[in-house]
Amino acid sequence: MQKRSEPIPAEETVAAPKAAAFVAKALADENRLRIILSLAAGKKPVSRIVEELGISQPLASHHLKELKRALLVQVERSGPFIYYELADPRIATILTDLNRLAADLLANRTAF
């Protein structure tokens, strides 16, 4: 059985769900999740993300823009190249946990 996390302090109970919803909305797309998992391995240019995920460059750029807007990725320019990396390593950990939870829930589902 997993240990429960500490309760959210009273002063954060209103702001925390709003902030979580802001981030969750950005994660509500399979391609964005795949991009985050790709960036968990380290900083990459758009061309590398496109190659790894087999998506178009405009689609990758669109999703990276949304992830940047949601503060989940950071951008670094180096000459003609633009590199993306996760804004915080906890993002990959949370996403890994979410993937495991989703797999467990779906494996135990008995009705549709």
C-alpha positions as CSV (number, residue, x, y, z in Angstrom):
1,M,0.0,0.0,0.0
2,Q,1.3,3.4,-1.0
3,K,1.9,6.2,1.6
4,R,-0.6,9.0,1.3
5,S,0.8,12.5,0.7
6,E,0.4,15.3,3.1
7,P,-3.0,17.2,3.0
8,I,-3.1,20.4,1.2
9,P,-3.0,23.4,3.6
10,A,-6.3,25.3,3.9
11,E,-5.0,28.4,2.2
12,E,-4.1,26.4,-0.9
13,T,-7.4,24.4,-1.2
14,V,-8.9,27.0,-3.6
15,A,-5.8,27.8,-5.6
16,A,-4.4,24.3,-5.9
17,P,-7.3,22.8,-7.9
18,K,-7.3,25.8,-10.3
19,A,-3.6,25.4,-10.9
20,A,-3.8,21.7,-11.3
21,A,-6.6,22.1,-13.8
22,F,-4.5,24.5,-15.8
23,V,-1.7,22.0,-16.1
24,A,-4.0,19.0,-16.6
25,K,-5.7,20.8,-19.5
26,A,-2.3,21.0,-21.2
27,L,-1.8,17.2,-20.6
28,A,-5.1,16.3,-22.1
29,D,-3.6,15.3,-25.5
30,E,-1.8,12.1,-26.4
31,N,0.9,13.9,-28.5
32,R,1.7,16.3,-25.7
33,L,2.1,13.3,-23.3
34,R,4.4,11.6,-25.9
35,I,6.4,14.8,-26.2
36,I,6.9,15.1,-22.5
37,L,8.0,11.5,-22.3
38,S,10.5,12.1,-25.1
39,L,11.8,15.2,-23.2
40,A,12.2,13.2,-20.0
41,A,15.4,11.8,-21.6
42,G,16.8,15.4,-22.0
43,K,16.9,18.6,-24.0
44,K,16.0,18.1,-27.7
45,P,15.4,20.2,-30.8
46,V,12.1,20.0,-32.6
47,S,13.6,18.0,-35.4
48,R,14.6,15.2,-33.0
49,I,11.1,15.1,-31.4
50,V,9.5,14.9,-34.8
51,E,11.8,12.0,-35.8
52,E,11.3,10.1,-32.6
53,L,7.5,10.5,-32.5
54,G,6.7,10.3,-36.2
55,I,4.6,13.5,-36.2
56,S,4.8,16.5,-38.5
57,Q,7.0,19.5,-37.6
58,P,4.0,21.9,-37.5
59,L,2.1,19.5,-35.2
60,A,5.1,19.2,-32.9
61,S,5.6,22.9,-32.8
62,H,1.9,23.5,-32.0
63,H,2.0,21.1,-29.1
64,L,5.3,22.5,-27.8
65,K,3.8,25.9,-27.9
66,E,1.0,24.7,-25.7
67,L,3.3,23.0,-23.3
68,K,5.4,26.1,-23.1
69,R,2.2,28.2,-22.4
70,A,1.4,25.8,-19.6
71,L,4.9,26.2,-18.2
72,L,5.7,22.6,-18.6
73,V,8.6,23.1,-21.0
74,Q,11.4,25.6,-21.4
75,V,12.9,26.9,-24.6
76,E,16.6,27.6,-25.3
77,R,17.9,29.1,-28.5
78,S,21.3,28.1,-29.8
79,G,22.1,29.6,-33.2
80,P,19.5,28.5,-35.7
81,F,18.2,25.7,-33.4
82,I,15.5,25.8,-30.7
83,Y,15.8,23.2,-27.9
84,Y,13.1,22.2,-25.6
85,E,13.4,20.6,-22.1
86,L,11.1,19.9,-19.2
87,A,10.6,22.8,-16.9
88,D,10.8,20.5,-13.9
89,P,11.9,16.9,-13.7
90,R,8.9,16.1,-11.5
91,I,6.7,16.4,-14.6
92,A,8.1,13.1,-16.0
93,T,7.7,11.4,-12.6
94,I,4.0,12.5,-12.4
95,L,3.4,11.4,-16.0
96,T,4.9,8.0,-15.3
97,D,2.7,7.6,-12.2
98,L,-0.3,8.7,-14.2
99,N,0.4,6.2,-16.9
100,R,0.7,3.4,-14.3
101,L,-2.6,4.5,-12.7
102,A,-4.4,4.6,-16.0
103,A,-3.1,1.2,-17.0
104,D,-4.2,-0.3,-13.6
105,L,-7.6,1.3,-13.8
106,L,-8.2,0.1,-17.3
107,A,-7.0,-3.4,-16.5
108,N,-9.5,-3.7,-13.7
109,R,-12.4,-2.2,-15.6
110,T,-15.3,-4.6,-16.0
111,A,-17.8,-2.4,-17.9
112,F,-17.6,0.2,-20.6
